[in-house]
Amino acid sequence: MIAQTPPMGWNSWDCYGAAVTEETVRQNAQYMARRLKAFGWEYIVVDIQWYQPTAVNHAYIPFAELTMDEHGRLQPAPGRFPSAADGQGFKPLADYVHSLGLKFGIHIMRGLPRMAAHRHLPIADSGFCCDEAADPNSVCAWNPDMYGTFADRPAARAWYDSIFRQYAEWGVDYVKCDDIAREYPHCRREIEIISGACRNCGRDIVLSLSPGPAPLEQAEHLKKYANLWRITDDFWDEWRLLKGMFERAEKWCVHAAPGHWPDADMLPIGALRQCEDPSGWTRFTVPELRTMMTLWCMMRSPLMIGGELTRMDAVSLDLLTNASVLEILTATAGAHPLTTTGEESVWVTRRTDGKGLYCALFNLSDAPRTVGADLVSLQTRAATAAELWSGRTVALQGRLEVTLQPHDAAVFLLS
């Protein structure tokens, strides 16, 4: 089974929108291999519209001419991805990422290009044409590149089989499929045939569904057909969004397990929005970044860095390479909040090897606050607790507590 632990990597969206280039992807891959791989970071994911030749920022150009082959399958725009020339697709770039000991991923939209349907292009290795699969009444509300499919038609299954076979040939390890996770019940069957195409393509590919919020009542369906699914709309560097994630995390944390992970979205850390402002930086404070990293690890969300890696500062790098905190992703099960109010939150999770438990304390208020929990409520007789961000150890006498600055967090290993 793939995705036995929450995937960790980098995604181009937060810093480059639809406009990332091959050179930038290679530079970020080099940085990850050099500075992050040893800590478990491994995926390099090219986000939306890699097939759009004129993309320049986070905005979409409606009805742009897209780069595709004779079967309607989207191809990397050679002006932005030079190694894709002569029909090579993403294989050269994927090969390069693999040569660094990393894994390669791409973003796709559900459905097929409306251009392919209008031109009646034949679906590869089938007797169908793209217009037989396309549903012209199923169009994404925020990007008109694609038509959805009539998912019960054999032509739709042939379409998805054709594109995932190509992704396998390219060496893709991760596919983020967009405009689908929150589209129940309309896209329920489409999720199933996408999942089937992914699992039968001849290569292990992690399947991630976006955007959220995915419906909580569809948790079992999502766990059966996807490896990750978004529990929120796009997450950006705003405190109100981070504070709001505690409610989502509480609802979804019970569904995190090997092979399927509720996804709290990317980490907007470091240099962001580079296509609009090369000096752009996250609006999160350091305490807020610490809260984000702590919550994502406690709930065992996938971790996808949104910032430009080559501009990473020392503070951000320290947050992303704290091995003791990152170990929570792989060494625990059963995370849940003991309590959450508008002012604070306390989360706990136990190590699966029996060597203690983690307790995360969050100050959600706008003023300094002492946050804590009794050892009885934590169900532990531990005598000491090690705080993983600071490295300090404290003695316990019936209670664990700490005074935190506004929007800050601490996480302890009690053993």
N, C-alpha and C positions, 0 to 999 in steps of 0.2 A: 504494500500500500504506500502511496506517495503522501507527502505532506504529513509525516508522522509527528512533526513539531511545527509550530507556526513559522511560515516562510519569512525570511529576513532579506531585505535588499534595498535597492534604489529604484525610483521611478521618476521619469523626466517631467511629469505634468506640472508640479508646483513651481519649477523654475523655468520651464521652456514651453509650457502649453502645447500647442500643436506644431511647434516650430523646431524641435530638437534636430540636431544634425549628427551624422556619423562621427565626426571628429569629437564632438562633445561626449557622445556615448562612450567612445574609446577612452577618452581622458578620465571619465568617471569610473570606468571599469578598471583602469590602471590604478587609480587611487584606492578603490575598494580592495583590489588584490594586495596592494602594498600595506594598507593601514587598517582594514576592517575584516578581511576574510578570516583572520585568526580568531575573531570573536563570534563567528557564525554567520556573518553577512555574506550572501552569495548570489542573489538575483540582480541582474541588470535588466530593467524593463523599459522598453520604448513605448511611450504612451501614444495618444490618439493622433490620427491623420498623418502617419508616416508616409502615406501614399499621396499626399496633397502637395504639389510642387511649389505653391506660392504661399504657404502658411508662414506667418511672421510672429504670432503671439498667441494668447489664449483664446482669441476670437476665431470663429469659423466663417469661411467665405461660402455663402449658400450656392449650391449648384456649380461648384468649381469642377474643372476637368480633373478627374482622378487618374492616377497611374494604375493600369490593370493589364492583365494578359488577355489572350484571345478567348479565354474561358470565363472572363469576368472576375477573376481572382485578383484582389488588390496586390500591388507590388510596391516596394519602397521607391520613392521618387529619386531617380539617380542624381539629380542636382543636389539633393541633401544627403544621399547615401551612395556615394560614388561606387562602392564595391558591389552594388546591386545591378550595375550595368550588364547588358547582354543576357538578361534573363536569369541572373544568379540569385536574385531575391536577397533574403537576409542570411543565406548560408555563409558567405564570407565573414560577416560581422559576428554571427553566432560562433563560427569556428574560432574567431579571435578571442571572444569572451571565454569560450571553453578552454583555450590555450592558457588562460590566466588562472584556471582552476575554478571558474565561476559558472553560473547558469544564465541563460538568455531568455527574456520574455518579451511579449508584444501585447498591445492593446488591439481589440477589434470591437466593432459595433455588431450587434445582432443583425441578422438578415444579409442582404446582398446589395451591391451598388445599384441604384436606380438606373444608372447609365447602362449597366449590363442587361437589365430587364428591357429597357427601351430599345436596345440594339439586338435583342433576341439572341444573345451569345450562347453557345452550347456549353452545358455543364460538363466539365472534364470527366472522361471515363463513364459516360452515361448516355442514354438516348434522350435526355431532357434538355430544354433550354431554360435560361435564367428566368424568363417571363412566366414560365409554368410554376416556378417556386415562389415568385414574388407576390406579396400582398400589398397593392398600392394604397390601401387604406390604413396600413400600419406603418406610421412614420414617426421617428423620434421627434419629440417636441422641441429639442434644442440643437439638433444637427440633422439636416435633411439629406445627408449623403446616401442613406440606405432605405430600402424597403424591408419591412419584416417579411416573414415567410408564412405561407399556408402550411403549418407544421405537420398536418396529417397527410400531406401529399408526398408521394415517393420522390418527387422532384426536390422537395426541401431537404429530405434526408440525403439525397445525392449531392446537393450543394454543400451541405456541411461536411459530408465525408470528403469531398474534393478539396476543401480549403484546409482541413486538418491533416490530410495526407501531405499537402504541400508544407504545412508548418513542421510536420515530422521530418520531411526531407531537408528542410532548412536547418533543423537542429534546435527548434524552439522547445523550451522547458517549462514555460509558464504562459498562459493566455488569460488576459483580463478581458472578459466579455462585458460590454457596456450596454446601457439602455435595456436592462432586463431584470435585475434583482428585485425591483419594487413593482414590476409590471404584472403582478398576479391579479386576476387569474388568466389574463390574456396570454401571457407568455409561458404558462406552466408547461405546455407540451413542447414548446420550442426549447426550453431549458433541457428537457429530457433528450431531445434528439441532438442537441449540441453536446451534452454529456456523453451520449453514445458515440458520436463521431470522435470526440476527444479520447475516449478510452479504447477505441478500436483502431486508432491511427498507426499503431506500431511503435509508439514512443511514449514514455511516461511524461505527461504534461499536467502540471497543476492547473486546475480550472477555477478561476476567480470570477465572481459575478458582481456587477456594479450597475447603477449606483444604489444607495439605500435611501430611505430605510426599507430593508426587506421586511415583509410581514412576519411578526413573531409566530403567528399561527401556522406558517409554512415551514417551521424549523425542521421538521422531519423530512419533508420533501427536499429542502436545501441540503441537508446532511447526506441524503442518498445520492444526489446528482451533482454536487459541487464540493470542492475542497475549501473554498472561502466564499463568503458573501458579505456584502457591505451592510452594516447596521445603521448607517447614517448617510445623508447626502454628503457632498464634498466637505471635508473638514479642513478649516483654515485656522490661522493664527489669531483667534479671537477668544477671550476668556469665556464669554457666554457659551460658546460652542464646547469648550473643554469642560466647563461645569455641567453642561447638559449631558455630556457623555456618561456621567455617573449613573444616571437613570437607565440609559441604554445598556450599559455594561451589566447592571444588576439583572436586567431582564434576560440577557443573552448568555451570561457566563456559564450557566449550567449546560449549554450546548457545545462548549469547547472540548474537543477530544481529538485524539490522533486521527488524521484524515479529513477532519472538517472543523473549520475555525470561523467564528463570528469575527468580522473585520471592522475595526474602528477607523479605518482609513489611514492615509499617509501621515507621516510625522513632518509637520511644517517647521523644520529646524534649520538654522543657518541661512545661507544665501538663497532667497526665493525670488520669483517673478523676474528672472534675469532677462527675459526677452523684452520686458517693458522698461526695466531699470537695472543696469548692471551693478548698481550699488545696493540693490534691494536686500533687505534683511528681515528675518522673522520679527513679528511684533510681540511675540511671547517674551516675558521676562524669564530670567534663569529659574526662579522658583516655579513658574508655570511650566517650563520645559521639564523640570524634575517631576512635577505632578503628572504630566502627560506620559513620560517614560515609565513612571511607577505604575500608573493605572493600566497602561497597555500591557506591561509585563505581568501584572497580577491577574488580569482577565485572560491572558494568553492570546492577545490579538496578534495577527501578523504585523510585522514591522517593516514599513517601506519608507525610507528616507526621502523627503521631498526636496531637500536643498542641494545646491551645487557642491559636490564633494570637494572639488579642488580649492574651494574657498573656505573650507571648514575651519573654524577657530578652535582654540584649545578647549574652551568650556564645552562647546558642542561635542567635540571629539571625546572628551572625558565622559559625557553622558551616554554616548553611543558605544563606548568600549568598556563599560563597567561590567566585568565578567560576572561578578557576584549578583548583580541585579538581573542581567540577561539569563542567568541560570534558572531563574524562576520560570521562564518559558518552557524549559525542558525537564525540570526536576520536580514539578508539582502537579496536583490535580485537585479539583473541587474548590476552586477559588470562589469566594462569595463575600458580600459585605455583611459585617455584624450590625452596622448601623450607618445610615446616611440621613443627614438633615440638610437644610439650606446652609448650615454653618460648617459642617465637618462630615467626614466619612472615615470609617474604619473597615479595612478589608483583611481577610485572613485566607491562607491556603497552606496545605501541608505538603511536605516533601514526600514523594512516593517511596523513598528509601528509608523512611521512618526517622530520619536524622533532624527532627525539628519542624518548626512551622515558621512561616513568614507572616508578619503583621505590618500592614501599610497604614499610616496615619496621614490624613489629608486635612488641611485647613482650607475650606472653601469660602471663608469669609474675607472681608476686606480689611481686617485688622489682625494684629498678632493674637494667637489663640493657643491655649494648651489643649491638646487632644490626647486621649488615652483610652485604655481598656483594662479591666480587671483580668488577672490571670485565670480566675475561675471561668469567666466568659470565653476566654481563649482556650480553655481546657488543656492547660499545660502547667507543669511544675518546674519549668525552666528557671534557673537561677540567674542567668545572664542573657543579654540580648546584644547582638552586634548590628549597628546601624550601617547599612551597606553603601550609602552615598558618602558618608563622612569617614567611615572606618572606625568610629569610636565604639567602645563596648560599655554597657551600663549594667549595673547590678539591679536585680529585680526583687522587690519586696511586696508582692501581692498585686502590683499594678505596673503596667507599661505606659508611660506618657512622655510627651515632649512638647515644648513650646515652639510653635512654627510661625514664620512670617506669613503675611497674606498670600494665599494661593500656593503655598508650599507643601511639600510632602516629605515624609521620612519612611523608610522601610527597614524593618528589623528581622533578623533571623534569630529565633528563640530556640535554644538547644541546651 
